């Protein structure tokens, strides 16, 4: 199986080079034979990478410790659940997974467009396969997937204890799906530039791909935040770690792109801007893999030093040159048919939204690379920590949240005074009353107060828009309000699905605001002793010592949680020890409500039985996960197939 995997990867590299050249030349000469050959070559790449992935998984499940990646990231008593995740725990395995996803998505695109976009598809195929050259080169030469050890050990080193969490199974693949899928709109954008077909056909063809990528990148970031929250034992969920930033930056610019293409589709504006945004988004997905794997940054998420960073660096430079040349040479074709009529309009609010999202991404980019620049220039690595990011991002985030509420209230082209008075009176008055009530209730910290108040404004504007729509439909169609609401959503999925996503964003900001009110305490107790922390009484009952696996010892404490004399239940934080890695690891216990989380960490246990705990009260954290679920529901509604939209799309292709 090892030899089969090696041969498959080598053939995939050869096929990627062939596909890139033949597809490009077939498109340039309009040669159907070469175009078909390139398409078949791409399918063969996908098949070869499936074989290689199966070979690696066979090695992991079969405990083939002759393979370096199997030895370093698994062992015999590792549960199958985590053995599977060891596939992408290694650098070589994660690169193979990236290539596998890329070939799979590319194959789906070829199947979807076997009839449509015939001028674009050879170049789309060539661009995706050119990216596959990078990843197959890496898995064959720079970070060989099937590198073997000189001597076969009896057992493996095992998976890092911090990676033995369900988050390891779901978080990295979700991020990979999101980051990889962004190549589809990028490839179509570049193909549209090459062929000079710069209408909105390429945008409509890739709209669901873009939303698909954005959805998984959103969920991947939230799953990562949840993993950090429940696993690391520090009481937080986001530390502005360079690798966290690497996945957040393309999400920001991708969000700007999604809003930009809405204007292009409706008003035939921002063509140049849309192409720029999707190019930056794609480059940031590659940049994220570069800083994660180059060894230039220190992070618990990052891989060790290796030569793969050189490959990524060269590829990024080539992509910048290629895309810049195309955009510059086609700049005349990217001129918008319409111009901005007024600074007070829905179009301008979208533009301001884009500028702020791009500004946020740049601020994070600068804060992420500054330590590398300072080390290269002065020889001293100056760390940029959370205070910088929080200071910069808080006002930008609040402004973006407010714009989310402003946009639905503004008219297209130009808002009139009467329109502003009619639409803004109720939201402004309600928001002012809500803000005053927050102060009366004791919310005096400025940043959380602004977040809460902006959230009220956005929520009111969305409910007003929905109420107006339901009332109008119920009046004209004689439907009941619930039925009118359902039909309203079904007939305009993009608009109302977007509103649901924005409600999810409000919930996220509610969770962010709660961080300003967190409290913590550390105490040591013996069995039977209790500690009072704010309204909570915590009684320590003792611990159990178990060995669920030969290499894992679990020390589990039991604490009774009471509040106001009422028993809420027991929490059981753990302190785990992995003998094969000599590494302790904490599993936190959380008593969670929509108001706050009681977050308990088993910090230490002395020989005389004295147990030390760290306890955090984290207000409103649950709203982050609620917001993520709501955003997911809204995204599914936006992506759901629409028969009328399909007919319009096919009619446009027929006209073209």
C-alpha positions in Angstrom: 0.0 0.0 0.0 2.9 2.4 0.7 4.4 1.8 -2.7 1.0 2.2 -4.3 0.5 5.5 -2.5 3.9 6.8 -3.6 3.3 5.9 -7.2 -0.1 7.5 -7.1 1.2 10.7 -5.8 4.0 10.8 -8.4 1.5 10.1 -11.2 -0.8 12.8 -9.8 2.0 15.3 -10.1 2.7 14.4 -13.7 -1.0 14.5 -14.5 -1.4 17.9 -12.9 1.4 19.3 -15.0 -0.1 17.7 -18.2 -3.6 19.0 -17.3 -2.4 22.5 -16.7 -0.6 22.8 -20.0 -3.1 20.9 -22.2 -6.2 22.6 -20.8 -4.7 26.1 -21.2 -3.5 25.4 -24.8 -6.8 23.8 -25.6 -8.7 26.9 -24.5 -6.3 29.2 -26.3 -6.6 27.3 -29.6 -10.2 26.3 -29.1 -9.2 22.6 -29.6 -12.0 20.3 -28.3 -9.7 17.3 -28.3 -7.2 18.9 -26.0 -9.9 20.4 -23.8 -11.4 16.9 -23.4 -8.0 15.4 -22.7 -7.3 18.0 -20.0 -10.7 17.3 -18.4 -10.0 13.6 -18.4 -6.6 14.2 -16.9 -8.2 16.2 -14.1 -10.5 13.3 -13.2 -7.4 11.0 -13.2 -5.7 13.3 -10.7 -8.7 13.0 -8.4 -8.7 9.2 -8.7 -4.9 9.0 -8.0 -5.2 11.2 -4.9 -8.1 9.0 -3.6 -5.8 6.0 -3.9 -3.0 7.9 -2.1 -5.3 8.9 0.7 -6.6 5.4 1.0 -3.0 4.1 1.3 -2.3 6.6 4.1 -5.5 5.8 5.9 -4.7 2.1 5.6 -1.3 2.8 7.2 -2.9 4.6 10.1 -5.7 2.1 10.8 -3.3 -0.8 10.3 -0.7 0.7 12.6 2.1 0.7 10.0 4.7 2.4 12.1 7.3 2.1 9.3 5.7 5.4 8.0 7.0 8.4 9.8 3.6 10.2 9.8 1.9 7.1 11.3 4.6 6.8 14.0 4.6 10.5 15.0 0.8 10.9 15.2 -0.8 7.6 16.3 -0.2 4.6 18.6 -1.9 1.3 19.2 -4.3 2.3 22.0 -5.4 5.6 20.3 -9.2 5.3 19.6 -10.2 4.9 16.0 -12.0 8.3 16.2 -8.7 10.1 16.7 -6.7 7.7 14.6 -8.7 8.9 11.6 -8.0 12.5 12.6 -4.2 11.7 12.7 -4.5 11.8 8.8 -4.4 15.6 8.9 -2.5 16.0 12.2 0.8 15.6 10.2 2.0 18.2 7.8 2.2 15.7 4.9 -1.2 14.3 5.6 -2.9 17.7 5.8 -1.3 18.7 2.5 -2.6 15.5 1.0 -6.1 16.2 2.3 -5.9 19.7 0.9 -4.9 18.3 -2.6 -7.7 15.6 -2.3 -10.3 18.3 -1.6 -9.0 20.5 -4.4 -9.3 17.7 -6.9 -12.7 16.7 -5.6 -14.1 20.2 -5.9 -12.5 20.7 -9.3 -14.1 17.5 -10.5 -17.5 18.6 -9.3 -17.1 22.0 -11.1 -16.2 20.1 -14.3 -19.3 17.9 -14.0 -21.5 20.9 -13.2 -20.2 22.9 -16.2 -20.1 20.1 -18.8 -22.6 22.2 -20.8 -22.3 25.7 -19.5 -19.3 28.1 -19.6 -17.5 26.3 -22.4 -15.2 29.3 -23.1 -14.2 29.6 -19.4 -13.8 25.9 -18.4 -10.5 25.1 -20.0 -8.9 28.0 -18.1 -10.7 27.1 -14.9 -9.4 23.6 -15.2 -5.9 24.8 -15.9 -5.8 27.2 -12.9 -7.1 24.6 -10.5 -4.7 21.9 -11.8 -1.8 24.5 -11.6 -2.6 24.8 -7.9 -2.6 21.0 -7.6 0.9 21.0 -9.0 2.0 22.9 -5.8 0.3 20.4 -3.5 1.5 17.3 -5.3 5.0 18.7 -5.4 4.9 19.2 -1.7 3.6 15.7 -0.9 6.1 14.1 -3.2 9.3 16.1 -2.4 9.1 18.7 0.3 7.0 16.8 2.8 6.7 13.2 1.6 3.5 11.5 2.7 5.0 8.0 2.7 8.4 8.8 4.2 9.7 5.6 6.0 11.7 5.1 9.1 15.0 3.2 8.9 13.8 0.9 11.8 10.2 -0.1 12.4 9.3 0.7 16.1 6.8 -1.5 18.0 4.5 1.4 18.7 3.9 5.0 17.8 4.6 8.2 19.6 0.9 9.1 19.7 -1.3 12.0 19.0 -0.6 15.2 21.0 -3.0 15.2 24.0 -4.4 18.6 23.0 -5.4 17.1 19.7 -7.4 14.3 21.3 -10.6 16.3 21.2 -13.7 16.1 18.9 -12.6 19.5 17.6 -9.7 17.8 15.9 -12.1 15.7 13.8 -14.3 18.6 12.7 -12.4 21.9 12.9 -9.4 21.4 10.5 -11.5 19.7 7.8 -14.1 22.5 8.0 -11.4 25.1 7.6 -9.8 23.2 4.7 -13.1 22.9 2.9 -13.7 26.6 3.3 -10.3 27.7 2.2 -9.9 25.2 -0.7 -13.4 25.9 -2.1 -12.5 29.6 -2.6 -10.3 28.6 -5.5 -13.5 28.0 -7.6 -14.7 31.6 -7.8 -11.0 32.7 -8.1 -10.4 30.4 -11.1 -13.6 31.6 -12.7 -12.7 35.2 -12.2 -9.3 34.7 -13.8 -10.9 32.7 -16.6 -13.3 35.5 -17.2 -10.4 38.0 -17.4 -8.5 35.7 -19.8 -11.5 35.3 -22.1 -12.7 38.9 -21.6 -16.1 37.6 -20.6 -16.6 39.9 -17.7 -20.3 40.0 -17.3 -22.0 38.5 -14.3 -22.1 34.9 -15.7 -19.0 33.8 -13.8 -20.4 35.3 -10.6 -23.8 33.5 -11.0 -21.9 30.3 -11.9 -19.9 30.4 -8.7 -22.3 32.1 -6.2 -23.2 28.9 -4.4 -19.5 27.8 -4.4 -18.6 31.1 -2.7 -21.3 30.8 -0.1 -20.3 27.2 0.4 -16.7 28.2 1.0 -17.8 31.1 3.3 -20.1 28.8 5.3 -17.4 26.2 6.0 -14.8 28.8 6.8 -17.3 30.4 9.3 -18.1 27.1 10.9 -14.4 26.2 11.0 -13.5 29.3 12.8 -16.3 28.8 15.3 -15.4 25.2 15.8 -11.8 26.2 16.5 -13.0 28.8 19.0 -15.1 26.2 20.8 -12.2 23.7 20.8 -9.8 26.3 22.3 -12.5 27.1 24.9 -13.1 23.6 26.1 -9.6 22.1 25.7 -6.9 24.7 26.6 -8.2 25.6 30.0 -7.5 29.3 29.8 -11.1 30.4 29.9 -11.1 32.1 26.4 -12.0 31.2 22.9 -9.9 33.5 20.7 -6.3 34.7 21.4 -5.5 36.4 18.0 -2.9 33.6 17.5 -1.2 33.9 14.0 -2.9 30.7 12.8 -6.3 31.9 14.0 -5.7 35.1 12.1 -4.7 33.1 9.0 -8.2 31.6 8.8 -10.0 34.8 9.8 -8.5 37.1 7.2 -9.9 35.2 4.1 -13.2 35.0 5.9 -13.3 38.9 6.2 -12.3 39.5 2.6 -14.6 36.7 1.4 -17.5 38.3 3.2 -16.7 41.6 1.5 -16.7 39.8 -1.9 -20.1 38.3 -1.2 -21.5 41.7 -0.5 -19.7 43.2 -3.5 -21.1 40.8 -6.1 -24.6 41.5 -4.9 -24.1 45.1 -6.1 -22.6 43.9 -9.4 -25.5 41.6 -10.0 -28.2 44.2 -9.2 -26.6 47.5 -10.4 -23.7 46.3 -12.7 -21.3 48.1 -10.4 -18.0 47.3 -8.6 -16.7 44.8 -11.3 -13.1 45.8 -10.6 -13.6 45.7 -6.9 -15.2 42.2 -7.0 -12.3 40.7 -9.0 -9.8 42.4 -6.6 -11.6 41.0 -3.5 -11.8 37.4 -4.7 -8.1 37.5 -5.7 -7.1 38.7 -2.3 -9.3 36.1 -0.7 -7.6 33.3 -2.6 -4.1 34.7 -1.9 -5.0 34.8 1.8 -6.0 31.2 1.8 -2.5 30.3 0.4 -0.9 32.8 2.8 -2.6 31.1 5.7 -1.1 27.7 4.8 2.3 29.4 4.2 2.6 30.9 7.7 1.3 27.8 9.3 3.9 25.6 7.7 6.9 27.8 7.0 8.2 27.8 10.6 8.3 31.6 10.6 5.7 31.9 13.5 5.4 30.3 16.9 2.0 28.9 17.6 0.4 25.8 19.2 -1.4 25.4 15.9 1.6 25.6 13.6 3.8 22.8 12.1 7.5 22.8 12.7 10.1 24.3 10.4 10.4 22.8 6.9 11.1 23.6 3.3 7.5 23.8 2.3 7.4 27.5 3.1 9.7 28.2 0.1 7.3 26.4 -2.3 4.3 28.4 -0.9 6.3 31.7 -1.1 7.2 31.1 -4.7 3.6 30.2 -5.6 2.2 33.3 -3.9 4.6 35.5 -5.8 3.6 33.9 -9.1 -0.1 34.2 -8.3 0.3 37.9 -7.5 2.2 38.5 -10.8 -0.3 36.5 -12.8 -3.5 38.1 -11.3 -2.1 41.6 -11.3 -1.2 41.4 -14.9 -4.6 40.1 -15.9 -6.5 42.7 -13.8 -4.3 45.6 -15.1 -4.5 44.5 -18.7 -8.3 44.1 -18.6 -8.9 47.3 -16.5 -11.0 48.9 -19.3 -13.3 46.0 -19.4 -13.8 46.2 -15.7 -15.4 49.6 -15.7 -18.9 49.7 -14.2 -21.9 50.5 -16.3 -23.4 52.6 -13.4 -21.8 54.9 -10.9 -22.6 55.7 -7.3 -25.5 58.2 -7.3 -25.4 59.2 -3.7 -23.3 58.7 -0.6 -26.6 58.0 1.3 -27.8 54.8 -0.6 -27.8 51.1 -0.2 -24.9 50.8 -2.7 -22.7 53.2 -0.6 -23.5 51.2 2.6 -22.3 48.1 0.8 -19.1 49.9 -0.3 -18.4 51.2 3.2 -19.0 47.7 4.5 -16.4 46.3 2.0 -13.8 49.0 2.9 -14.1 48.3 6.6 -13.9 44.5 6.1 -10.8 45.0 4.0 -9.4 47.4 6.6 -9.9 44.9 9.3 -8.2 42.2 7.3 -5.2 44.5 6.6 -4.9 45.4 10.3 -4.9 41.7 11.2 -2.4 41.0 8.4 -0.1 43.7 9.6 -0.3 42.6 13.2 0.4 39.0 12.1 3.5 39.7 9.9 5.0 42.5 12.0 7.0 40.2 14.3 8.5 38.5 11.2 9.4 41.9 9.7 10.8 43.2 13.0 13.0 40.1 13.3 14.2 40.4 9.7 15.0 44.1 10.0 16.2 44.6 13.6 17.0 41.0 14.6 14.4 41.3 17.4 11.0 39.7 17.2 8.5 42.2 18.6 5.3 40.3 19.6 1.9 41.8 18.7 -0.6 40.5 21.2 -4.3 40.6 21.9 -4.4 44.2 23.2 -3.4 45.5 19.7 -6.0 43.4 17.9 -8.8 44.2 20.4 -8.0 47.9 20.2 -8.2 48.0 16.4 -10.9 45.4 15.8 -13.5 46.6 18.4 -14.4 49.9 16.7 -14.3 48.3 13.3 -16.5 45.5 14.4 -19.1 47.8 16.0 -19.1 50.0 12.8 -19.7 46.9 10.7 -22.5 45.8 12.9 -24.2 49.2 12.7 -23.9 49.1 8.9 -25.7 45.7 8.9 -28.7 47.6 10.4 -28.3 50.7 8.2 -28.3 48.8 4.8 -31.9 47.5 4.8 -33.2 50.9 5.7 -31.6 52.7 2.8 -33.0 52.9 -0.7 -31.2 51.9 -3.9 -29.5 54.7 -5.8 -30.5 57.6 -3.5 -32.3 57.8 -0.2 -34.7 60.7 0.2 -35.3 62.7 3.3 -38.9 61.3 3.6 -37.5 57.8 3.2 -34.9 58.3 5.9 -37.5 59.7 8.3 -39.9 56.9 7.6 -37.4 54.1 8.0 -35.1 55.3 10.7 -37.5 56.8 13.3 -38.6 53.6 15.0 -35.1 51.9 15.0 -33.4 55.0 16.3 -35.9 55.7 19.0 -36.0 52.0 20.1 -32.2 51.9 20.1 -31.9 55.1 22.2 -34.3 53.7 24.7 -32.5 50.4 24.8 -29.1 52.1 25.3 -30.5 54.2 28.1 -32.0 51.1 29.8 -28.6 49.3 29.6 -26.9 52.2 31.4 -29.6 52.1 34.1 -29.0 48.4 34.5 -25.3 49.0 35.1 -23.7 48.5 31.7 -21.2 51.4 31.8 -18.2 50.0 29.9 -18.2 51.7 26.6 -17.2 48.9 24.2 -19.8 46.3 25.4 -22.4 49.1 25.7 -21.8 50.0 22.1 -22.0 46.3 21.0 -25.3 45.8 22.9 -26.8 49.0 21.5 -25.7 48.3 18.0 -27.2 44.8 18.3 -30.5 46.3 19.4 -30.5 48.6 16.3 -29.7 45.7 13.9 -32.4 43.4 15.4 -35.1 46.1 15.3 -34.3 47.0 11.6 -34.4 43.3 10.6 -37.7 42.6 12.4 -39.2 45.8 10.9 -38.2 44.6 7.4 -39.7 41.2 8.0 -42.8 42.6 9.6 -43.5 44.9 6.6 -43.0 42.0 4.2 -45.3 39.7 6.1 -48.0 42.4 6.5 -47.9 43.2 2.8 -48.1 39.6 1.7 -50.8 38.7 4.2 -52.9 41.7 2.9 -52.5 40.9 -0.8 -52.7 37.1 -0.7 -55.1 36.7 2.3 -52.6 34.3 4.0 -52.2 33.9 7.7 -49.0 35.7 9.1 -47.1 32.4 9.7 -47.9 31.2 6.2 -47.1 34.6 4.7 -43.7 34.5 6.5 -42.9 31.0 5.2 -43.8 31.9 1.6 -41.9 35.2 1.9 -38.7 33.4 2.9 -39.2 30.6 0.3 -39.8 33.2 -2.5 -36.8 35.3 -1.6 -34.3 33.0 0.0 -31.3 35.2 -0.5 -32.8 38.3 1.2 -34.4 36.6 4.2 -31.6 34.0 4.6 -29.3 37.0 4.7 -31.4 38.5 7.5 -31.1 35.3 9.5 -27.4 35.3 9.0 -27.3 38.9 10.3 -29.3 37.9 13.4 -26.6 35.2 14.0 -24.0 37.9 13.8 -25.8 40.0 16.4 -25.7 36.9 18.7 -21.9 36.6 18.1 -21.4 40.2 19.2 -23.6 39.5 22.3 -21.1 36.8 23.1 -18.1 39.1 22.4 -19.5 41.8 24.6 -19.7 39.4 27.5 -15.9 39.0 27.6 -15.7 42.4 29.2 -17.4 41.1 32.4 -15.6 37.8 33.0 -14.3 37.0 36.4 -11.9 34.3 37.7 -10.6 32.8 41.0 -8.0 30.2 42.0 -8.3 28.2 45.2 -7.1 25.0 46.9 -9.4 22.7 48.9 -9.5 19.3 50.4 -12.4 16.8 50.1 -15.5 18.1 51.8 -14.4 21.8 51.7 -16.4 24.5 49.9 -15.6 27.8 48.3 -17.9 30.7 47.5 -17.4 32.5 44.2 -19.9 35.2 43.6 -23.3 33.5 43.7 -21.9 30.0 43.3 -21.0 27.6 46.1 -18.5 24.9 45.0 -18.1 21.9 47.2 -15.2 19.5 46.4 -16.1 15.8 47.0 -12.8 14.2 46.0 -11.4 12.5 42.9 -11.1 9.2 41.1 -8.0 7.8 39.4 -8.6 5.7 36.3 -6.7 4.2 33.4 -9.1 4.0 30.4 -6.1 3.2 28.1 -2.7 1.8 28.9 -1.0 5.2 28.0 -3.7 7.5 29.6 -4.4 8.2 33.3 -7.5 10.2 34.1 -7.8 12.0 37.5 -11.4 13.2 37.7 -12.6 15.6 40.4 -16.2 15.9 41.5 -17.6 19.3 42.5 -21.2 20.1 43.5 -22.4 23.4 42.2 -25.0 25.3 44.1 -26.5 28.8 43.6 -28.8 30.5 46.0 -29.1 27.4 48.1 -30.3 25.4 45.0 -28.3 22.4 43.7 -27.5 22.9 40.0 -25.6 19.7 39.6 -22.1 18.2 39.6 -19.2 19.1 37.3 -16.2 16.9 36.8 -13.0 18.6 35.5 -10.2 16.2 34.7 -6.4 16.2 34.9 -5.0 13.7 32.4 -1.5 12.2 32.0 -0.2 10.6 28.9 2.7 8.3 29.8 3.9 7.9 26.2 4.4 11.7 25.9 5.0 12.7 29.5 2.5 15.4 29.0 -0.3 16.5 31.4 -3.6 17.8 29.9 -6.7 19.4 31.5 -10.3 18.7 30.4 -12.4 21.5 31.7 -15.9 21.2 33.1 -18.5 23.8 32.1 -21.9 24.5 33.6 -23.5 26.6 30.9 -26.6 28.8 30.7 -27.6 31.6 28.2 -26.5 34.1 30.9 -23.1 32.8 31.7 -20.7 29.8 31.9 -19.2 28.5 35.1 -15.9 27.2 33.8 -13.9 24.9 36.1 -10.3 23.8 35.5 -8.5 21.1 37.6 -5.2 22.9 37.9 -3.2 20.6 40.2 -3.3 17.8 42.8 -0.6 17.6 45.5 0.6 14.4 47.1 -1.3 15.1 50.4 -4.6 15.4 48.5 -4.9 19.2 48.2 -6.6 20.0 44.9 -6.2 23.3 43.2 -8.9 24.7 40.8 -9.2 27.7 38.6 -12.8 28.9 38.1 -14.0 31.4 35.5 -17.4 33.0 35.2 -17.7 33.8 31.5 -20.9 35.8 30.7 -22.9 35.2 27.5 -20.4 32.8 25.9 -23.3 30.5 24.9 -24.5 33.1 22.5 -21.4 32.5 20.3 -22.5 28.9 19.6 -26.2 30.0 19.3 -25.1 32.6 16.8 -23.1 30.0 14.8 -26.2 27.8 14.5 -28.4 30.7 13.4 -25.8 31.7 10.8 -25.6 28.1 9.5 -29.4 28.0 9.1 -29.4 31.3 7.3 -26.7 30.1 5.0 -28.5 26.9 4.1 -31.6 29.0 3.2 -29.5 31.3 1.0 -28.0 28.3 -0.8 -31.2 26.3 -1.2 -32.0 25.7 -4.9 -34.6 28.1 -6.4 -36.4 27.0 -9.5 -37.1 30.6 -10.6 -33.4 31.5 -10.2 -32.4 28.4 -12.2 -34.7 29.4 -15.1 -33.3 32.9 -15.1 -29.7 31.6 -15.1 -30.4 29.2 -18.0 -32.0 32.0 -19.9 -29.0 34.1 -19.5 -26.7 31.3 -20.7 -29.0 30.8 -23.7 -28.8 34.5 -24.6 -25.0 34.3 -24.3 
